[in-house]
Amino acid sequence: MGNSQLNPENLEKAANMLKAIAHPIRISIIGCLEDGQKLTVTEIHKKLNIEQATASHHLGILRDNGILTSKREGKNIYYCLKHETLKVLLNCINGCCNI
């Protein structure tokens, strides 16, 4: 890690992103959105077999912390990874946990 990455503001942002990711449902959501996938809250809640309100809650946390981005298309809001490099983090988590 270079000195520019040790900037307190960058460290705070990174810590908040990691806190936002650190939940089983949110890790699962990120997994659903790998490879440029764009999904609605309905698609996510059905895919993960969770309540729609639960999916919405976790999507909001991920969006508010810069993990996801959302885009309205007609009546639907589609969610996708804000940074494709986040799938590298997911691969690290999977590798460390032997999932």
Biopython code that builds the backbone (N, CA, C, O; Angstrom):
import numpy as np
from Bio.PDB.StructureBuilder import StructureBuilder

atoms = [
    (1, "MET", "N", (0.849, -1.173, 0.000)),
    (1, "MET", "CA", (0.000, 0.000, 0.000)),
    (1, "MET", "C", (0.892, 1.232, 0.000)),
    (1, "MET", "O", (1.719, 1.389, 0.899)),
    (2, "GLY", "N", (0.744, 2.108, -0.986)),
    (2, "GLY", "CA", (1.551, 3.314, -1.068)),
    (2, "GLY", "C", (1.084, 4.374, -0.096)),
    (2, "GLY", "O", (-0.004, 4.273, 0.471)),
    (3, "ASN", "N", (1.913, 5.399, 0.099)),
    (3, "ASN", "CA", (1.567, 6.476, 1.031)),
    (3, "ASN", "C", (0.294, 7.199, 0.644)),
    (3, "ASN", "O", (-0.447, 7.647, 1.519)),
    (4, "SER", "N", (0.017, 7.326, -0.668)),
    (4, "SER", "CA", (-1.189, 8.031, -1.097)),
    (4, "SER", "C", (-2.443, 7.293, -0.636)),
    (4, "SER", "O", (-3.487, 7.914, -0.438)),
    (5, "GLN", "N", (-2.352, 5.971, -0.464)),
    (5, "GLN", "CA", (-3.495, 5.195, -0.009)),
    (5, "GLN", "C", (-3.643, 5.225, 1.513)),
    (5, "GLN", "O", (-4.656, 4.767, 2.041)),
    (6, "LEU", "N", (-2.657, 5.753, 2.215)),
    (6, "LEU", "CA", (-2.744, 5.859, 3.666)),
    (6, "LEU", "C", (-3.395, 7.167, 4.108)),
    (6, "LEU", "O", (-3.437, 7.476, 5.298)),
    (7, "ASN", "N", (-3.887, 7.912, 3.167)),
    (7, "ASN", "CA", (-4.612, 9.137, 3.441)),
    (7, "ASN", "C", (-5.806, 8.793, 4.343)),
    (7, "ASN", "O", (-6.570, 7.881, 4.028)),
    (8, "PRO", "N", (-5.973, 9.515, 5.463)),
    (8, "PRO", "CA", (-7.065, 9.201, 6.399)),
    (8, "PRO", "C", (-8.450, 9.170, 5.745)),
    (8, "PRO", "O", (-9.289, 8.351, 6.118)),
    (9, "GLU", "N", (-8.690, 10.043, 4.786)),
    (9, "GLU", "CA", (-9.998, 10.044, 4.110)),
    (9, "GLU", "C", (-10.183, 8.773, 3.292)),
    (9, "GLU", "O", (-11.266, 8.188, 3.284)),
    (10, "ASN", "N", (-9.123, 8.345, 2.601)),
    (10, "ASN", "CA", (-9.203, 7.108, 1.818)),
    (10, "ASN", "C", (-9.390, 5.900, 2.730)),
    (10, "ASN", "O", (-10.155, 4.989, 2.415)),
    (11, "LEU", "N", (-8.684, 5.898, 3.863)),
    (11, "LEU", "CA", (-8.812, 4.789, 4.807)),
    (11, "LEU", "C", (-10.221, 4.717, 5.396)),
    (11, "LEU", "O", (-10.771, 3.629, 5.564)),
    (12, "GLU", "N", (-10.794, 5.854, 5.703)),
    (12, "GLU", "CA", (-12.156, 5.900, 6.244)),
    (12, "GLU", "C", (-13.153, 5.371, 5.218)),
    (12, "GLU", "O", (-14.046, 4.593, 5.552)),
    (13, "LYS", "N", (-12.994, 5.798, 3.971)),
    (13, "LYS", "CA", (-13.883, 5.334, 2.897)),
    (13, "LYS", "C", (-13.742, 3.823, 2.715)),
    (13, "LYS", "O", (-14.743, 3.117, 2.586)),
    (14, "ALA", "N", (-12.501, 3.323, 2.706)),
    (14, "ALA", "CA", (-12.263, 1.884, 2.549)),
    (14, "ALA", "C", (-12.872, 1.103, 3.705)),
    (14, "ALA", "O", (-13.482, 0.056, 3.488)),
    (15, "ALA", "N", (-12.719, 1.593, 4.921)),
    (15, "ALA", "CA", (-13.274, 0.918, 6.093)),
    (15, "ALA", "C", (-14.799, 0.869, 6.013)),
    (15, "ALA", "O", (-15.404, -0.157, 6.324)),
    (16, "ASN", "N", (-15.419, 1.970, 5.599)),
    (16, "ASN", "CA", (-16.877, 1.993, 5.472)),
    (16, "ASN", "C", (-17.365, 1.030, 4.393)),
    (16, "ASN", "O", (-18.398, 0.381, 4.557)),
    (17, "MET", "N", (-16.623, 0.938, 3.292)),
    (17, "MET", "CA", (-16.994, -0.003, 2.237)),
    (17, "MET", "C", (-16.899, -1.445, 2.748)),
    (17, "MET", "O", (-17.784, -2.262, 2.495)),
    (18, "LEU", "N", (-15.818, -1.742, 3.465)),
    (18, "LEU", "CA", (-15.654, -3.099, 3.994)),
    (18, "LEU", "C", (-16.728, -3.434, 5.022)),
    (18, "LEU", "O", (-17.220, -4.562, 5.059)),
    (19, "LYS", "N", (-17.096, -2.463, 5.858)),
    (19, "LYS", "CA", (-18.177, -2.685, 6.828)),
    (19, "LYS", "C", (-19.487, -2.975, 6.102)),
    (19, "LYS", "O", (-20.258, -3.844, 6.510)),
    (20, "ALA", "N", (-19.727, -2.233, 5.017)),
    (20, "ALA", "CA", (-20.965, -2.425, 4.254)),
    (20, "ALA", "C", (-21.017, -3.802, 3.616)),
    (20, "ALA", "O", (-22.085, -4.407, 3.527)),
    (21, "ILE", "N", (-19.881, -4.299, 3.175)),
    (21, "ILE", "CA", (-19.827, -5.605, 2.520)),
    (21, "ILE", "C", (-19.955, -6.737, 3.539)),
    (21, "ILE", "O", (-20.436, -7.821, 3.206)),
    (22, "ALA", "N", (-19.528, -6.490, 4.776)),
    (22, "ALA", "CA", (-19.381, -7.539, 5.799)),
    (22, "ALA", "C", (-20.709, -8.056, 6.341)),
    (22, "ALA", "O", (-20.993, -7.923, 7.531)),
    (23, "HIS", "N", (-21.505, -8.635, 5.483)),
    (23, "HIS", "CA", (-22.761, -9.266, 5.881)),
    (23, "HIS", "C", (-23.052, -10.357, 4.859)),
    (23, "HIS", "O", (-22.880, -10.133, 3.661)),
    (24, "PRO", "N", (-23.488, -11.526, 5.301)),
    (24, "PRO", "CA", (-23.707, -12.631, 4.357)),
    (24, "PRO", "C", (-24.643, -12.293, 3.195)),
    (24, "PRO", "O", (-24.376, -12.682, 2.058)),
    (25, "ILE", "N", (-25.722, -11.584, 3.461)),
    (25, "ILE", "CA", (-26.658, -11.239, 2.378)),
    (25, "ILE", "C", (-26.002, -10.277, 1.407)),
    (25, "ILE", "O", (-26.176, -10.408, 0.195)),
    (26, "ARG", "N", (-25.247, -9.308, 1.922)),
    (26, "ARG", "CA", (-24.613, -8.336, 1.023)),
    (26, "ARG", "C", (-23.512, -8.977, 0.188)),
    (26, "ARG", "O", (-23.324, -8.619, -0.974)),
    (27, "ILE", "N", (-22.782, -9.928, 0.780)),
    (27, "ILE", "CA", (-21.787, -10.666, -0.006)),
    (27, "ILE", "C", (-22.504, -11.445, -1.110)),
    (27, "ILE", "O", (-22.020, -11.503, -2.241)),
    (28, "SER", "N", (-23.642, -12.038, -0.794)),
    (28, "SER", "CA", (-24.419, -12.777, -1.787)),
    (28, "SER", "C", (-24.926, -11.870, -2.903)),
    (28, "SER", "O", (-24.921, -12.254, -4.073)),
    (29, "ILE", "N", (-25.363, -10.670, -2.541)),
    (29, "ILE", "CA", (-25.830, -9.710, -3.545)),
    (29, "ILE", "C", (-24.694, -9.363, -4.494)),
    (29, "ILE", "O", (-24.882, -9.338, -5.711)),
    (30, "ILE", "N", (-23.526, -9.097, -3.945)),
    (30, "ILE", "CA", (-22.368, -8.782, -4.792)),
    (30, "ILE", "C", (-22.076, -9.959, -5.717)),
    (30, "ILE", "O", (-21.754, -9.764, -6.889)),
    (31, "GLY", "N", (-22.188, -11.168, -5.200)),
    (31, "GLY", "CA", (-21.981, -12.359, -6.025)),
    (31, "GLY", "C", (-22.978, -12.448, -7.166)),
    (31, "GLY", "O", (-22.626, -12.877, -8.265)),
    (32, "CYS", "N", (-24.219, -12.048, -6.918)),
    (32, "CYS", "CA", (-25.244, -12.052, -7.971)),
    (32, "CYS", "C", (-24.934, -11.047, -9.073)),
    (32, "CYS", "O", (-25.346, -11.219, -10.220)),
    (33, "LEU", "N", (-24.211, -10.006, -8.715)),
    (33, "LEU", "CA", (-23.962, -8.915, -9.659)),
    (33, "LEU", "C", (-22.596, -8.988, -10.322)),
    (33, "LEU", "O", (-22.163, -8.033, -10.966)),
    (34, "GLU", "N", (-21.917, -10.116, -10.168)),
    (34, "GLU", "CA", (-20.621, -10.289, -10.826)),
    (34, "GLU", "C", (-20.791, -10.278, -12.341)),
    (34, "GLU", "O", (-21.891, -10.467, -12.862)),
    (35, "ASP", "N", (-19.696, -10.057, -13.023)),
    (35, "ASP", "CA", (-19.645, -10.126, -14.488)),
    (35, "ASP", "C", (-20.600, -9.155, -15.171)),
    (35, "ASP", "O", (-21.172, -9.473, -16.214)),
    (36, "GLY", "N", (-20.774, -7.972, -14.586)),
    (36, "GLY", "CA", (-21.563, -6.926, -15.227)),
    (36, "GLY", "C", (-23.060, -7.132, -15.186)),
    (36, "GLY", "O", (-23.799, -6.442, -15.888)),
    (37, "GLN", "N", (-23.522, -8.073, -14.371)),
    (37, "GLN", "CA", (-24.956, -8.311, -14.240)),
    (37, "GLN", "C", (-25.665, -7.051, -13.767)),
    (37, "GLN", "O", (-25.131, -6.306, -12.945)),
    (38, "LYS", "N", (-26.861, -6.814, -14.280)),
    (38, "LYS", "CA", (-27.749, -5.756, -13.796)),
    (38, "LYS", "C", (-29.046, -6.436, -13.404)),
    (38, "LYS", "O", (-29.700, -7.072, -14.230)),
    (39, "LEU", "N", (-29.415, -6.297, -12.129)),
    (39, "LEU", "CA", (-30.617, -6.956, -11.641)),
    (39, "LEU", "C", (-31.495, -5.984, -10.868)),
    (39, "LEU", "O", (-31.006, -5.020, -10.278)),
    (40, "THR", "N", (-32.798, -6.250, -10.879)),
    (40, "THR", "CA", (-33.736, -5.476, -10.073)),
    (40, "THR", "C", (-33.810, -6.087, -8.682)),
    (40, "THR", "O", (-33.325, -7.196, -8.455)),
    (41, "VAL", "N", (-34.416, -5.363, -7.758)),
    (41, "VAL", "CA", (-34.587, -5.878, -6.400)),
    (41, "VAL", "C", (-35.416, -7.158, -6.428)),
    (41, "VAL", "O", (-35.157, -8.081, -5.656)),
    (42, "THR", "N", (-36.408, -7.219, -7.309)),
    (42, "THR", "CA", (-37.244, -8.419, -7.427)),
    (42, "THR", "C", (-36.420, -9.619, -7.866)),
    (42, "THR", "O", (-36.556, -10.708, -7.307)),
    (43, "GLU", "N", (-35.568, -9.424, -8.863)),
    (43, "GLU", "CA", (-34.714, -10.519, -9.344)),
    (43, "GLU", "C", (-33.758, -10.986, -8.249)),
    (43, "GLU", "O", (-33.514, -12.183, -8.094)),
    (44, "ILE", "N", (-33.222, -10.031, -7.491)),
    (44, "ILE", "CA", (-32.282, -10.374, -6.424)),
    (44, "ILE", "C", (-32.982, -11.122, -5.298)),
    (44, "ILE", "O", (-32.477, -12.141, -4.827)),
    (45, "HIS", "N", (-34.135, -10.633, -4.862)),
    (45, "HIS", "CA", (-34.802, -11.305, -3.744)),
    (45, "HIS", "C", (-35.249, -12.708, -4.139)),
    (45, "HIS", "O", (-35.219, -13.612, -3.304)),
    (46, "LYS", "N", (-35.658, -12.913, -5.371)),
    (46, "LYS", "CA", (-36.042, -14.258, -5.811)),
    (46, "LYS", "C", (-34.818, -15.165, -5.923)),
    (46, "LYS", "O", (-34.864, -16.332, -5.534)),
    (47, "LYS", "N", (-33.738, -14.627, -6.452)),
    (47, "LYS", "CA", (-32.521, -15.420, -6.628)),
    (47, "LYS", "C", (-31.938, -15.862, -5.287)),
    (47, "LYS", "O", (-31.432, -16.978, -5.165)),
    (48, "LEU", "N", (-32.008, -14.988, -4.280)),
    (48, "LEU", "CA", (-31.433, -15.293, -2.961)),
    (48, "LEU", "C", (-32.445, -15.883, -1.986)),
    (48, "LEU", "O", (-32.093, -16.266, -0.870)),
    (49, "ASN", "N", (-33.719, -15.954, -2.419)),
    (49, "ASN", "CA", (-34.781, -16.500, -1.577)),
    (49, "ASN", "C", (-34.882, -15.750, -0.245)),
    (49, "ASN", "O", (-34.914, -16.352, 0.829)),
    (50, "ILE", "N", (-34.932, -14.416, -0.350)),
    (50, "ILE", "CA", (-35.105, -13.553, 0.821)),
    (50, "ILE", "C", (-36.293, -12.631, 0.561)),
    (50, "ILE", "O", (-36.747, -12.508, -0.577)),
    (51, "GLU", "N", (-36.786, -11.996, 1.592)),
    (51, "GLU", "CA", (-37.892, -11.046, 1.440)),
    (51, "GLU", "C", (-37.448, -9.854, 0.605)),
    (51, "GLU", "O", (-36.283, -9.460, 0.644)),
    (52, "GLN", "N", (-38.378, -9.283, -0.149)),
    (52, "GLN", "CA", (-38.043, -8.129, -0.975)),
    (52, "GLN", "C", (-37.605, -6.940, -0.118)),
    (52, "GLN", "O", (-36.689, -6.211, -0.498)),
    (53, "ALA", "N", (-38.246, -6.740, 1.025)),
    (53, "ALA", "CA", (-37.870, -5.639, 1.914)),
    (53, "ALA", "C", (-36.437, -5.814, 2.416)),
    (53, "ALA", "O", (-35.697, -4.839, 2.546)),
    (54, "THR", "N", (-36.049, -7.057, 2.697)),
    (54, "THR", "CA", (-34.687, -7.341, 3.143)),
    (54, "THR", "C", (-33.693, -7.031, 2.040)),
    (54, "THR", "O", (-32.655, -6.416, 2.284)),
    (55, "ALA", "N", (-34.011, -7.458, 0.824)),
    (55, "ALA", "CA", (-33.134, -7.173, -0.318)),
    (55, "ALA", "C", (-33.000, -5.662, -0.521)),
    (55, "ALA", "O", (-31.896, -5.163, -0.741)),
    (56, "SER", "N", (-34.109, -4.939, -0.448)),
    (56, "SER", "CA", (-34.078, -3.480, -0.621)),
    (56, "SER", "C", (-33.204, -2.817, 0.432)),
    (56, "SER", "O", (-32.418, -1.921, 0.124)),
    (57, "HIS", "N", (-33.344, -3.260, 1.666)),
    (57, "HIS", "CA", (-32.547, -2.703, 2.771)),
    (57, "HIS", "C", (-31.049, -2.874, 2.494)),
    (57, "HIS", "O", (-30.283, -1.916, 2.600)),
    (58, "HIS", "N", (-30.643, -4.075, 2.144)),
    (58, "HIS", "CA", (-29.223, -4.352, 1.915)),
    (58, "HIS", "C", (-28.711, -3.670, 0.644)),
    (58, "HIS", "O", (-27.565, -3.221, 0.604)),
    (59, "LEU", "N", (-29.536, -3.589, -0.379)),
    (59, "LEU", "CA", (-29.141, -2.864, -1.596)),
    (59, "LEU", "C", (-28.894, -1.393, -1.277)),
    (59, "LEU", "O", (-27.950, -0.795, -1.794)),
    (60, "GLY", "N", (-29.735, -0.809, -0.432)),
    (60, "GLY", "CA", (-29.557, 0.589, -0.040)),
    (60, "GLY", "C", (-28.240, 0.814, 0.679)),
    (60, "GLY", "O", (-27.552, 1.804, 0.428)),
    (61, "ILE", "N", (-27.889, -0.095, 1.565)),
    (61, "ILE", "CA", (-26.617, 0.027, 2.294)),
    (61, "ILE", "C", (-25.448, -0.054, 1.314)),
    (61, "ILE", "O", (-24.510, 0.739, 1.394)),
    (62, "LEU", "N", (-25.505, -1.006, 0.396)),
    (62, "LEU", "CA", (-24.414, -1.158, -0.574)),
    (62, "LEU", "C", (-24.326, 0.050, -1.500)),
    (62, "LEU", "O", (-23.229, 0.500, -1.830)),
    (63, "ARG", "N", (-25.466, 0.572, -1.916)),
    (63, "ARG", "CA", (-25.468, 1.753, -2.791)),
    (63, "ARG", "C", (-24.948, 2.989, -2.044)),
    (63, "ARG", "O", (-24.153, 3.758, -2.585)),
    (64, "ASP", "N", (-25.394, 3.169, -0.824)),
    (64, "ASP", "CA", (-24.996, 4.345, -0.041)),
    (64, "ASP", "C", (-23.508, 4.353, 0.301)),
    (64, "ASP", "O", (-22.935, 5.411, 0.562)),
    (65, "ASN", "N", (-22.888, 3.184, 0.300)),
    (65, "ASN", "CA", (-21.464, 3.086, 0.628)),
    (65, "ASN", "C", (-20.573, 2.921, -0.598)),
    (65, "ASN", "O", (-19.399, 2.573, -0.476)),
    (66, "GLY", "N", (-21.130, 3.170, -1.769)),
    (66, "GLY", "CA", (-20.326, 3.191, -2.987)),
    (66, "GLY", "C", (-19.981, 1.836, -3.569)),
    (66, "GLY", "O", (-19.073, 1.731, -4.394)),
    (67, "ILE", "N", (-20.685, 0.802, -3.155)),
    (67, "ILE", "CA", (-20.429, -0.545, -3.668)),
    (67, "ILE", "C", (-21.226, -0.776, -4.952)),
    (67, "ILE", "O", (-20.718, -1.334, -5.924)),
    (68, "LEU", "N", (-22.478, -0.337, -4.933)),
    (68, "LEU", "CA", (-23.373, -0.513, -6.072)),
    (68, "LEU", "C", (-23.794, 0.821, -6.645)),
    (68, "LEU", "O", (-23.714, 1.862, -5.993)),
    (69, "THR", "N", (-24.236, 0.759, -7.865)),
    (69, "THR", "CA", (-24.869, 1.912, -8.490)),
    (69, "THR", "C", (-26.241, 1.448, -8.966)),
    (69, "THR", "O", (-26.456, 0.258, -9.195)),
    (70, "SER", "N", (-27.148, 2.371, -9.109)),
    (70, "SER", "CA", (-28.489, 2.010, -9.571)),
    (70, "SER", "C", (-28.898, 2.926, -10.709)),
    (70, "SER", "O", (-28.479, 4.081, -10.786)),
    (71, "LYS", "N", (-29.726, 2.383, -11.589)),
    (71, "LYS", "CA", (-30.189, 3.148, -12.747)),
    (71, "LYS", "C", (-31.635, 2.775, -13.025)),
    (71, "LYS", "O", (-31.987, 1.599, -13.122)),
    (72, "ARG", "N", (-32.460, 3.799, -13.149)),
    (72, "ARG", "CA", (-33.868, 3.574, -13.450)),
    (72, "ARG", "C", (-34.028, 3.387, -14.957)),
    (72, "ARG", "O", (-33.528, 4.174, -15.761)),
    (73, "GLU", "N", (-34.737, 2.325, -15.308)),
    (73, "GLU", "CA", (-35.102, 2.068, -16.703)),
    (73, "GLU", "C", (-36.593, 1.774, -16.723)),
    (73, "GLU", "O", (-37.022, 0.673, -16.375)),
    (74, "GLY", "N", (-37.376, 2.758, -17.129)),
    (74, "GLY", "CA", (-38.831, 2.615, -17.079)),
    (74, "GLY", "C", (-39.291, 2.538, -15.638)),
    (74, "GLY", "O", (-38.974, 3.410, -14.829)),
    (75, "LYS", "N", (-40.045, 1.484, -15.315)),
    (75, "LYS", "CA", (-40.546, 1.312, -13.951)),
    (75, "LYS", "C", (-39.552, 0.604, -13.040)),
    (75, "LYS", "O", (-39.755, 0.557, -11.826)),
    (76, "ASN", "N", (-38.489, 0.058, -13.601)),
    (76, "ASN", "CA", (-37.537, -0.737, -12.824)),
    (76, "ASN", "C", (-36.275, 0.028, -12.486)),
    (76, "ASN", "O", (-35.832, 0.900, -13.234)),
    (77, "ILE", "N", (-35.707, -0.318, -11.343)),
    (77, "ILE", "CA", (-34.395, 0.188, -10.955)),
    (77, "ILE", "C", (-33.446, -1.003, -10.992)),
    (77, "ILE", "O", (-33.672, -2.014, -10.328)),
    (78, "TYR", "N", (-32.391, -0.869, -11.772)),
    (78, "TYR", "CA", (-31.403, -1.926, -11.907)),
    (78, "TYR", "C", (-30.168, -1.593, -11.083)),
    (78, "TYR", "O", (-29.707, -0.452, -11.060)),
    (79, "TYR", "N", (-29.646, -2.602, -10.411)),
    (79, "TYR", "CA", (-28.455, -2.461, -9.585)),
    (79, "TYR", "C", (-27.303, -3.194, -10.247)),
    (79, "TYR", "O", (-27.482, -4.260, -10.835)),
    (80, "CYS", "N", (-26.112, -2.605, -10.144)),
    (80, "CYS", "CA", (-24.910, -3.267, -10.640)),
    (80, "CYS", "C", (-23.724, -2.804, -9.796)),
    (80, "CYS", "O", (-23.802, -1.807, -9.078)),
    (81, "LEU", "N", (-22.621, -3.557, -9.900)),
    (81, "LEU", "CA", (-21.413, -3.181, -9.170)),
    (81, "LEU", "C", (-20.894, -1.856, -9.692)),
    (81, "LEU", "O", (-20.818, -1.645, -10.902)),
    (82, "LYS", "N", (-20.540, -0.974, -8.789)),
    (82, "LYS", "CA", (-19.992, 0.320, -9.184)),
    (82, "LYS", "C", (-18.580, 0.157, -9.732)),
    (82, "LYS", "O", (-18.168, 0.874, -10.644)),
    (83, "HIS", "N", (-17.846, -0.793, -9.165)),
    (83, "HIS", "CA", (-16.468, -1.061, -9.591)),
    (83, "HIS", "C", (-16.335, -2.561, -9.850)),
    (83, "HIS", "O", (-16.489, -3.363, -8.929)),
    (84, "GLU", "N", (-16.056, -2.937, -11.072)),
    (84, "GLU", "CA", (-15.919, -4.359, -11.408)),
    (84, "GLU", "C", (-14.803, -5.027, -10.604)),
    (84, "GLU", "O", (-14.803, -6.247, -10.445)),
    (85, "THR", "N", (-13.856, -4.242, -10.097)),
    (85, "THR", "CA", (-12.761, -4.821, -9.323)),
    (85, "THR", "C", (-13.242, -5.398, -7.990)),
    (85, "THR", "O", (-12.498, -6.126, -7.333)),
    (86, "LEU", "N", (-14.464, -5.086, -7.587)),
    (86, "LEU", "CA", (-15.011, -5.653, -6.351)),
    (86, "LEU", "C", (-15.154, -7.163, -6.448)),
    (86, "LEU", "O", (-15.154, -7.848, -5.425)),
    (87, "LYS", "N", (-15.277, -7.696, -7.665)),
    (87, "LYS", "CA", (-15.379, -9.149, -7.778)),
    (87, "LYS", "C", (-14.067, -9.817, -7.372)),
    (87, "LYS", "O", (-14.067, -10.985, -6.983)),
    (88, "VAL", "N", (-12.943, -9.089, -7.456)),
    (88, "VAL", "CA", (-11.666, -9.622, -6.974)),
    (88, "VAL", "C", (-11.748, -9.820, -5.459)),
    (88, "VAL", "O", (-11.285, -10.833, -4.934)),
    (89, "LEU", "N", (-12.336, -8.853, -4.765)),
    (89, "LEU", "CA", (-12.518, -8.961, -3.321)),
    (89, "LEU", "C", (-13.401, -10.160, -2.988)),
    (89, "LEU", "O", (-13.110, -10.904, -2.051)),
    (90, "LEU", "N", (-14.462, -10.349, -3.739)),
    (90, "LEU", "CA", (-15.336, -11.487, -3.523)),
    (90, "LEU", "C", (-14.585, -12.796, -3.737)),
    (90, "LEU", "O", (-14.772, -13.745, -2.976)),
    (91, "ASN", "N", (-13.746, -12.858, -4.752)),
    (91, "ASN", "CA", (-12.938, -14.055, -4.997)),
    (91, "ASN", "C", (-11.982, -14.314, -3.826)),
    (91, "ASN", "O", (-11.761, -15.463, -3.445)),
    (92, "CYS", "N", (-11.415, -13.236, -3.256)),
    (92, "CYS", "CA", (-10.540, -13.388, -2.084)),
    (92, "CYS", "C", (-11.311, -13.940, -0.892)),
    (92, "CYS", "O", (-10.824, -14.821, -0.183)),
    (93, "ILE", "N", (-12.501, -13.424, -0.677)),
    (93, "ILE", "CA", (-13.343, -13.904, 0.436)),
    (93, "ILE", "C", (-13.655, -15.374, 0.228)),
    (93, "ILE", "O", (-13.528, -16.176, 1.154)),
    (94, "ASN", "N", (-14.067, -15.736, -0.991)),
    (94, "ASN", "CA", (-14.377, -17.131, -1.288)),
    (94, "ASN", "C", (-13.160, -18.025, -1.080)),
    (94, "ASN", "O", (-13.273, -19.119, -0.528)),
    (95, "GLY", "N", (-11.998, -17.556, -1.525)),
    (95, "GLY", "CA", (-10.774, -18.340, -1.373)),
    (95, "GLY", "C", (-10.370, -18.525, 0.083)),
    (95, "GLY", "O", (-9.913, -19.598, 0.477)),
    (96, "CYS", "N", (-10.538, -17.480, 0.873)),
    (96, "CYS", "CA", (-10.172, -17.560, 2.290)),
    (96, "CYS", "C", (-11.119, -18.455, 3.079)),
    (96, "CYS", "O", (-10.717, -19.084, 4.057)),
    (97, "CYS", "N", (-12.362, -18.508, 2.656)),
    (97, "CYS", "CA", (-13.363, -19.294, 3.387)),
    (97, "CYS", "C", (-13.599, -20.653, 2.764)),
    (97, "CYS", "O", (-14.390, -21.441, 3.282)),
    (98, "ASN", "N", (-12.924, -20.943, 1.660)),
    (98, "ASN", "CA", (-13.109, -22.211, 0.947)),
    (98, "ASN", "C", (-14.582, -22.450, 0.625)),
    (98, "ASN", "O", (-15.096, -23.556, 0.788)),
    (99, "ILE", "N", (-15.251, -21.389, 0.163)),
    (99, "ILE", "CA", (-16.671, -21.487, -0.176)),
    (99, "ILE", "C", (-16.826, -22.120, -1.543)),
    (99, "ILE", "O", (-17.948, -22.294, -2.019)),
]
sb = StructureBuilder()
sb.init_structure("model")
sb.init_model(0)
sb.init_chain("A")
sb.init_seg("    ")
for serial, (resi, resn, name, xyz) in enumerate(atoms, 1):
    if name == "N":
        sb.init_residue(resn, " ", resi, " ")
    sb.init_atom(name, np.array(xyz, "f"), 0.0, 1.0, " ", f" {name:<3s}", serial, name[0])
structure = sb.get_structure()
